Amino acid sequence: MAPFENFVPAVAQALQQRVAKPECPLCKQSQWVINDVPVSAPVFEKTGEIKFPGSAMPLAALICRNCGYTALISLGALGMLKPNAAAPAATAASAATNGE
């Protein structure tokens, strides 16, 4: 099975459980397409520096078919991330900053 074979139906189902009928904030239409694979946004340090290479926030991209507005929805908030998926990297980074 391809890694993202069920991604679009899973995002659609998660959104249907949380939002009755999402409306585009620009054109007020409800005609969305879900990107076939997740996208990501870099995570910044509190200093303003980008953690690179490093952390990224996994997101689902919803694109309005009418005007192209793109909404980014957190996969974590949708409950679509595996528990402790980032734990080893986070633990290693923590150990490195603590001098272990």
N, C-alpha and C positions, 0 to 999 in steps of 0.2 A: 504494500500500500504506500502511495506517495505521502510524504510528511504532511502536506496540507490538503489532502483529498477531501476531507469533511469540514474544512475551515469555514467556508461561506455558510452552509446550513447551520453550523454550530453557532456562529455569530448571529445569524438571523433569529435562531431560537432563543438565544440569551437576551437579545434586544426585545423580542416579542413578550418575554416574561417581565420586562422592566418598563417598556414604553408602549403605550397603546398604538399610536401612529405617529412616528417621528416626522416633524414638518421642517422643511428647510428654512432657516432663519432669514435667508435673503429673498427667495421667490415664493415662499409659503406652499410649495408643492410637496407632495409626499411620494416622490419617485426616486428611490435610492438604488444604487448598485454597490455591492460590497466588494472591495478589492480581493482578488483571489488568494493572496498571501498576506501575512501580517507585515506591517511596516514598523519602523522604530524611530524614536527620537532620542538624541543624546541626553544624558543626565549630567547636570552641572554640579560642581562643587559649590559650597557656600561662598567661596572666594570669587566665584564667577568663572572659574576655569572649567573647561569641559573635561570630563573623565574620559580620556582617550589614550590608548585603547582602554576600554572599560565598559561601564554600564550604559545600557540603553533601555528605554521604556518600550515594551512591546504593545503595539496598538493595532486596532482594526480601522481601516480607512473606509468611510462611507462617502460616496460621491453622488451628488444630486444630478440626475439625468437631465434636468432642465437647464440649470445655470452653472453647474460644475463646482458649486461650493463643496468643500471637503471637510468632513467632521472626523476627528480622530478619537476613538473610544478605547479606553484602557482595557486590555485583555485581563488584567488582574481584577479590575472592578467587575468584569463580566464573569469572573470565576473560571476563566479558561486557562490559567497557568497551573502547571504541575506544582504541588507543594514542594518547597525546598529546592526548586530548580536552580536558584542562584546561590544557595547556601554555601557550596564548596568555594566558589569564587569570592564570596563575601568574607568567608572565614579566612581564606588565604590573604586577602587584602588587609583584613584586620590584623592578622598576625604580622604581616610585613610592616605595617605602620606602628605596631607595638614593639618592633625589634625582635620578634621571635623567629 
